[in-house]
Amino acid sequence: MRYEPLLLVDRPLNSSLSFRKLTIQLKVQLAQRSRPRHFVLTADLPIAIHSGSVEASTAADSQADPNLAVLIDLEELSISSFQVIGGLVRYAHNVRTKLVAFLNSILNSLAASSDNYENYVLWAPPGTGKTFMIESLHSKHKEQFDYFYFNGTKQTREDFEQRVQAAKAISGRPVLCFFDELDGEVSSSWACEAAFNMLRLNSERPNQQIVCVIGGSASGGLDRMMELIRGFQNKGSDLIDCIGRGTGYKLAVPELDAGDKILLFAKTVLEVRNTTAPVLGIEKLALYRLLLDKECLSARGVVALARLIANNRLAASENRITLSHMFERDDPSYRSFARGLESVESVLKTDIVSLTLT
């Protein structure tokens, strides 16, 4: 029986990093070579290196804590580097790529000369910017097409139907219509019928491109959203049949991950303080608290906390956010939270993530 350890280091060893933890994955292959049949035992063991010595990491290491994995190598955030369109940002490159491809597909449909259905479905978790994304598309290309926004949960039936008539009255110019929250139960009956009158127009007007996007945030994702709409009376099923054929006409925007929350928090703080006293950095321990805060599970919660800190907790003379800013003054939970950070502090120390909008 023979053990063959393979050390996989995620970055070169450097003496200047003697007091920073480096993650090493130790892959152990256990093979019994004396027999034709053998088995392999694989284990990922987090290891910490301190000035040449090797010691086992605690459970708080980045291998055990995904929040630490995001923060440990994060040194700076240049917000514009994460831009999708307008002020919409996402942390992961593959997510940004999907969103940009979807928006480009809409632009291509608006520029096409076709009597096929060129309508889209867009699902996104609440507060992740689906409305802002479509409005930003129009803001950037408003010389090329007209835009109408519909929301049966915020608009009266009369207002909704008047907007449909206004959109139908446009001639000789492409039109983009966004039917937001069409999976809402309150307006489902009459909103679907009114929306259907727009979605079918592209097949009736070959000389004018009319593109509609159906937006929703139903619990259960894109498939559940389409199931709800199809089940509505008054054209729900017909409306879904007007969606363009192919995978490019449907998009489910991913939930915010840890990187997105950090990015959204930083962007909001910078925007609030940009004209007064710019914030230059955020302590990693503060960002760690953000990722654990149950009030910040949604995008709206993250934005609300960022605005609260920038407006009320951060003094005009302060240019960085620390762990203490994440709590109300004299909040007893601050001390109890700080006491439980011994193992985390050894990884993050007092590192600061520097911030810029551009």
Long-range contacts (C-beta under 8 A, 24 or more apart in sequence): 1-30, 1-31, 1-32, 1-33, 2-31, 2-33, 3-28, 3-29, 3-30, 4-28, 4-29, 4-31, 5-29, 13-49, 18-50, 18-51, 18-52, 19-50, 19-51, 21-48, 21-49, 21-50, 21-57, 21-61, 21-62, 21-72, 21-346, 21-347, 22-47, 22-48, 22-49, 23-47, 23-61, 23-62, 23-63, 23-72, 24-49, 25-63, 58-343, 58-346, 59-343, 60-343, 60-344, 60-347, 61-347, 62-347, 65-344, 66-258, 67-258, 67-288, 67-291, 67-292, 68-288, 68-344, 68-347, 68-348, 70-258, 70-259, 70-262, 70-291, 71-262, 71-284, 71-287, 71-288, 71-348, 71-353, 72-347, 72-348, 74-262, 74-284, 74-287, 74-353, 75-351, 75-353, 75-354, 76-353, 76-354, 76-355, 76-356, 77-262, 77-263, 77-266, 77-353, 77-354, 77-355, 77-356, 78-356, 78-358, 79-263, 79-266, 79-267, 79-270, 79-355, 79-356, 79-357, 79-358, 80-357, 80-358, 82-263, 84-133, 85-133, 85-136, 85-137, 85-140, 86-132, 86-133, 86-135, 86-136, 86-139, 86-140, 87-132, 87-136, 87-267, 88-129, 88-132, 88-133, 88-136, 89-263, 89-264, 89-267, 90-260, 90-263, 91-257, 91-259, 91-260, 91-262, 91-263, 92-254, 92-257, 92-259, 92-260, 95-253, 95-254, 98-251, 99-133, 99-251, 99-253, 101-248, 102-248, 102-251, 103-133, 103-137, 105-248, 105-249, 106-137, 106-176, 106-211, 106-213, 107-137, 107-141, 107-144, 109-209, 109-211, 109-244, 110-144, 110-145, 110-174, 110-176, 110-209, 110-211, 111-144, 111-174, 111-209, 112-209, 113-206, 113-207, 113-209, 114-202, 114-206, 114-209, 115-202, 115-203, 115-204, 115-205, 115-206, 116-202, 116-203, 116-244, 116-245, 117-199, 117-200, 117-202, 117-203, 117-242, 117-243, 117-244, 117-245, 118-202, 118-209, 118-210, 118-211, 118-244, 119-199, 119-202, 119-211, 119-212, 119-213, 119-214, 119-242, 119-243, 119-244, 119-249, 120-211, 120-212, 120-213, 120-214, 120-243, 120-244, 120-249, 120-250, 120-251, 121-213, 121-214, 121-216, 121-222, 121-225, 121-226, 121-243, 121-249, 121-250, 121-251, 122-213, 122-214, 122-215, 122-216, 122-251, 122-253, 123-215, 123-216, 123-217, 123-218, 123-221, 123-222, 123-225, 123-251, 123-252, 123-253, 124-215, 124-217, 124-252, 124-253, 125-217, 125-253, 125-255, 125-256, 125-298, 125-299, 126-217, 126-298, 126-299, 126-300, 127-298, 127-299, 127-300, 127-303, 128-253, 128-255, 128-256, 128-299, 129-253, 129-299, 130-180, 130-215, 130-217, 130-253, 131-178, 131-180, 131-215, 134-176, 134-178, 134-213, 134-215, 135-178, 137-176, 138-176, 144-174, 145-173, 145-174, 145-175, 145-176, 145-209, 146-170, 146-173, 146-174, 146-175, 146-176, 147-175, 147-176, 147-177, 147-178, 148-175, 148-176, 148-177, 148-178, 149-177, 149-178, 149-180, 150-177, 150-178, 150-179, 150-180, 150-191, 150-194, 150-195, 151-179, 151-180, 151-181, 152-181, 152-182, 152-184, 152-186, 152-187, 152-188, 152-190, 152-191, 153-181, 153-184, 153-186, 153-187, 154-181, 157-187, 157-190, 160-187, 160-190, 160-191, 160-194, 161-190, 161-194, 164-194, 164-195, 164-197, 164-198, 167-198, 167-210, 168-197, 168-198, 168-201, 170-208, 171-208, 172-208, 173-208, 174-208, 174-209, 174-210, 174-211, 175-208, 175-209, 175-210, 175-211, 176-211, 176-212, 176-213, 177-210, 177-211, 177-212, 177-213, 178-212, 178-213, 178-215, 179-212, 179-213, 179-214, 179-215, 180-215, 180-216, 181-215, 181-216, 181-217, 182-214, 182-215, 182-216, 182-229, 183-216, 183-217, 183-218, 183-225, 183-228, 183-229, 184-216, 188-228, 188-229, 188-232, 188-236, 189-232, 189-233, 189-234, 190-234, 192-229, 192-232, 192-234, 192-235, 192-236, 192-239, 193-234, 193-235, 195-235, 195-239, 196-235, 196-238, 196-239, 196-242, 199-239, 199-242, 199-243, 200-242, 212-242, 214-239, 214-243, 221-252, 222-250, 222-251, 222-252, 256-298, 256-299, 256-302, 258-291, 260-299, 261-290, 261-291, 261-296, 261-299, 261-302, 262-287, 262-290, 262-291, 262-353, 264-299, 264-302, 264-303, 264-306, 265-290, 265-296, 265-302, 265-303, 265-305, 265-306, 266-306, 266-353, 266-355, 267-357, 268-302, 268-303, 268-306, 268-307, 268-310, 269-306, 269-309, 269-310, 269-321, 269-355, 270-355, 270-356, 270-357, 271-357, 272-306, 272-307, 272-310, 272-311, 273-310, 273-314, 274-357, 276-316, 277-316, 277-317, 277-318, 277-319, 278-319, 279-310, 279-314, 279-319, 279-320, 279-321, 279-355, 280-319, 280-320, 280-354, 280-355, 281-319, 281-320, 281-321, 281-352, 281-353, 281-354, 281-355, 282-320, 282-321, 282-352, 282-353, 282-355, 283-320, 283-321, 283-322, 283-323, 283-350, 283-351, 283-352, 283-353, 284-348, 284-349, 284-350, 284-351, 284-352, 284-353, 285-322, 285-323, 285-341, 285-344, 285-345, 285-348, 285-350, 286-321, 286-322, 286-323, 286-325, 286-326, 287-353, 288-341, 288-344, 288-348, 289-323, 289-326, 289-337, 290-326, 293-326, 320-352
